[in-house]
Amino acid sequence: MPAPYLEEDTTSESSIEDARHAQSVPLLPFQSWNPGAFKETFAAPSSHASLWPSRFPLPPVVRRRWVLFSVLVLTTIGCIPLLVSTRLEAYNVQRASTSHSGGINPFIPDPIDLANLPEILTEPAQYEDEEEISEDALPLHLQPDSYLEGQAATLHFRDSLRNDTGYMTSFLSAGWTNDQITIGNLIYLAKISGRVPIVPPFTSHINSAASPLAFSDIFDVPRMVLALDTPVLEWHMVKDLERAQSENVKDELGCWNIWEVDNIPSNGPRGSYSTTLLSLDISYTRAPASVKLIPNYEHDSHSTFWSLAKLAFPEGRADVLKNPHENPTRPSEGNKVRLLPDEQLLCYDYLYYVCALDPFEFERDYSPMWREVMVHAHWTASLEDLARGYLRRLFRLPDGAPIPPYIAIHARRGDFLGWCGDVPKDDCFAPLGAFAQRVREVQEEIRLRHGIYVSHVIMTGDEKDEIWWSAVEERGWLRIDHAGERTAERFGNWYPVVLDAVVQSMSVGFVGTDKSTFSHMARRRVTDWNKGPVRLVKWGTRGADDH
């Protein structure tokens, strides 16, 4: 905003001299000045003078005081808009310059001082200076060593297990987000069954080119178990995986096959690379038909938590195993051994399709997997710091500078094309205008809740078409440049997608893609971690998100 016009200081030697000769003029106290008193004291009487002459014949000293007073009043009035504008910038209250983008207004300077933002809008960064909880600092009943024999992982997993403890595990066989849900289901099922979960590493990646990633490499497990009041182990704590691979040592294990029951077209357990990585030779026993949520329904593959938890207890296990014709045991692929489901290390082939009440209830706020487990699965401090570095470079901020509040978008497109069927791609996927409309809704909800306008928008997604990304940038939306940052080269093939998830979770509002588990998990994090408004954009046909 231009500075208010100020009159120049016109004081000169002649005016000072005039003041010297005017000392004999009696001055009125400033607070008692009024036009009538002024006229009565100084104006020469005249029969032609009106009661309110437009100009007074003032002595020089009085004129100067009148000018100074006027300048002071005008300066004060002129500064009011400047002060208001500065205050608004500090709160990042900006209106978009276009009616369609919902993006950054390039004509309004970015705010610098974010100290006075409402606390809820700075919450994602409030843990920046907190130290991570170490495993040794956990209460004894939550420390991993309390549930393991010896001081190091062993060649055979059973040598690491305590005889007085029951354990539970399962395997991964989907994309990274679905595998997070599987792990959340595993931990919740173990918790209600009174067992200690052993979590496998992430092995599934969209391009199958990423090395296994430990759960604790990206999630703050000590913080999580402290919130859960439940211990969590990982397979690398239990078994020396590198040594087992190098010596080609496989452990035999009996597990429950629930996939063949839940997924009617299937003729066997769900396959998984996890069993190969963990050097396990599995013999599967078919689970009872009662585990399937909707009996004989081929279009759903869900089990319920308690129908599976029943198999964790002696009586429930015995009831099933007394009918071997209905629940046959398959020989293992390696040594061709037949083993009943293990009682100490209970395992299931696949736990993604598990719910308490409804299929895919992880999308809903009442999901026990989310409410009781994964809401506590925060990122590690080092991963959050890494994401903040990316954000500061994106916003062109110096190290340590506060990050302005922003809205994140996740546009899932690439691998969803196979779901479009005969619908052309441009008709199937939602246009950027649909995302922009949802962004405006989120911006308005933030404005109503907190009194600020969030202009910064960050787009994340799997689209490879640079023309599409150019259209994103034309709206003033930002994009993390993983190629320019050399993310995969520096940190591994997992990290472009992992960092996108972290950036989404730090936003104060989120717009995602309907039917994408990646979007649903981000939506849950923004809702419950940041108390931010969220929207999902529908797709599949032209105008699917019109509303």
Order of alpha helices (4+ residues) and beta strands (2+ residues): alpha-alpha-alpha-alpha-beta-alpha-beta-alpha-alpha-beta-alpha-alpha-beta-alpha-alpha-beta-beta-alpha-alpha-beta-beta-alpha-alpha-beta-alpha-alpha-beta-alpha-beta-alpha-alpha-alpha-beta-alpha-beta
